[in-house]
Amino acid sequence: MENIIHTSLPWHLNGEGFILNYWISPQFTQQYSMMGIQPTSIGRLVQVVLVRYHTSPVGPYDELLVLDHPLKNINHLSSIPKIYVSSQSSVDEGRYHWGIPKELAKFEWHRHTHQLFCSISHQGQELLLRLKFSKNSLSHTVSSRFIPNTLLNIRQHHGQVQYDFQPQFRGTLEFISQAHWQNTQDIFPDFSQARFLKGFYAPSFELIFPEATKVPI
């Protein structure tokens, strides 16, 4: 049997990202529980993150994910229940190192002055996300050092293993004023049914993915 050589850790990545904050209802969590969204009797905050990695240990690739956050007084960590990437190497390494359920998809990008269009295709289905940027938005420096640990501690389960890890990042943020979803079908939660709170554009950021703590379950 051929031995597979995996990339070394930690991962250092650079790119640009789009962070969309949503408040989701109990009905939303129930509707998309089959996609890994944890059901709850009250609403909560989740983030949708769209990324273009310019450099990574497996080369440039694109990514769309849901980052589901814990509720106060609820004993669970943040998780990534749904994620697509444009690189098979990223799929393989993400599952192996961190238990992240990455799936392969095709990304197409179109950028205008104050708008971005991104289509994501997976298994014959295609969704479209359109973002509108605030004009004359000021940049704000951000770092994971100033983010609560409850938002950054991530726990994944893959196979019979639990993976715990805490990414670190730094960069600058600008505001995204609007986010529009079309044709999500059954490949991604329809966040047009959720309440859009605020969005941020990171034109340049640095991200570190450390080695996960692995515990058999």
N, C-alpha and C positions, 0 to 999 in steps of 0.2 A: 504494500500500500504506500502511495506517495505521501511523504510528510508535508504538511502545509506550514509555511513559515509566515507567521503573523507579524504585523508591524509592532515596533517597540512603543512603550509608553513613558511619559505622557504624550498625548497628541497636542501639537501646537498648530492652530489654524488662524488664518486671516481672511477677512472678506467684508461684505456689506450685508446688513440684515434689516428686516422689517418686522416689528413686534406689534401685534394687535391684541389689545386687552378687551375681554368680553365678560359680561355677567350673564351666566346661564341659569335657566329656571329648572325646577325639579322635573318638569315635563321634558325639557331638553335632555337632561341627564338620562332619563328613562328611555327616550327615543333612540339615543345613541349609545346605550350601554353595550350593545354588541360590538361597538368600535373601541371599547375599553374605557369609556367615560364612566366614572364611578357614580352610581345613582345616589341621590340624596333627597331629603324631604324639604330642604331649603336651598336657595340659590348660592352660587359661589363664583369666584374669579378663575378664569382660565386664560391662557395666552396662546395665540396662534403665531408661530414664528416662521417666516420665509427667509431663506438665506442663500446667498451666492458666495461659496467659499472659493477664494482666489488661490489660496495655497493650503495644503493639508498633506499628511503623510501618504495619502493615496491620490494626490493630485486634485485639481479643481473639480468641484461638483456643486449641485444645487440641492436644496432641502426644504421641505414643508412639514411642519410638525405641530401637534397639540401638546402644550405643557399644562398638565392638570395639577392644580395646587391643593394642598390640604386645607381643611377647615379648622378653625380654632376648636380646641378640646376634642379633636378627632385624632386618633393615634395612627396616622399614616403620613408618608412623605410624598413629595411631588413625584409625578411620574410622566412618562411619555407614552401615551396609549396608542397614538396613531402618527406615523411618520413615513414620508416618501423621500427618496434620494435618487439622483441621476447616475449614480456610480455603483456597479455591482461590487466593487472592492469595498466601498463604504457600507453596503448592506452586510457583507460577510464580516468585516471587522467590527462593525457596530454591534452585531449580535454576539460575536465571540467575546469582546472585551467588556461590554456594559449591559448585555441582555436587552438592547434596544431593538424593538420589532420593525426594523427598517424594511421597506418594500421598494422595488425598483419602479421608477416612473420617468417619463420624458418631460422636460421643462422647456418652454419657449417664452422668450422675454421681448417686450416692446416698450421702449421708454420714450415719453414725450416730455415737454417742458416741466409740467407739474403733475404728470400722471405716469403710472406704471401699469402695464398689463402683463400678467403671467398666466399661461395655461399649463396645466399639469395633466398628462395623459397616463392612464393605467388600465391595462386589460380592456382596451377598446372604448373606455370612457374618458371624457375630457371635461375638467372643470376650469372655470375662468375666474381669476381674482383681479379686480381693478382697484388700485390705490390712488388717492389724490393727496398731494402734499400741500401743506400750508405755505402760502407765499411769504417770503421774507422771514422765515422761521429762524430763530436763533439757535445755535448749537449749545448743548449742555454736556459737560464731561460726566461720564458715569463709570463706576467700577463695582465689581462684585463685593468689594470690601464694605460697601455701604448698603448692601441688600440683605434683608433678614435671612438667616439660615433656613428658615422654614420654607422659603421660596426656592432656595438653591440646592438643598439636599434632595437628591433624586434616588428613588428605589425602583428597580425593575425586577421582573421575574421572567426567566427564560429556561425552559426545561425544568430541571429540579434544582435550580440555583437562584439565589437572591443576590442582586448586585446593588451595592450602595456606593454613591460617588457624589462629588460636589464640584461642578465646573467653575472655573474662574474666568473673568473677562474684564476688559476695559475698552473704552471707545468714546465716541461722541454721539449725541442723539438730537434729532430734529423731529418736529411734529408731523404726523399723518392725520389729515382732517377727516377723510372718509375711506371706507372699505366696502366694496360691493362684490358679492359672490353670485356666480351664475352656474347652473348645471352641475351642482355637486353630486347629484344622483346618489349612488350608494357607495362611493369610494372615499367620502370625507363628510364630516358633520356639516350641516347647512347652517353656517353662522349668520346668515341673513335672518334667522329666527332668534338670534341672541341679541343682547343689548351691547352695542359697540360703545366702549367707554372712552378710550383714547388710544392712539397709535403712535409709534416712534420709528424713525428711520435712522439707522446707524450707518453712515456712509463708509466708515472704516472702523473695524474692531479687531481685537486680538482675543482669542479664546484658547483656554487650556483644558483638556479633558484628562483627568488623572486616572491612575489605575483604580479600579473598583475593588471594594471589599466584597469577597464572594463567600456566601454561606449556603451550604446544602440545605434543601428543604424537603 
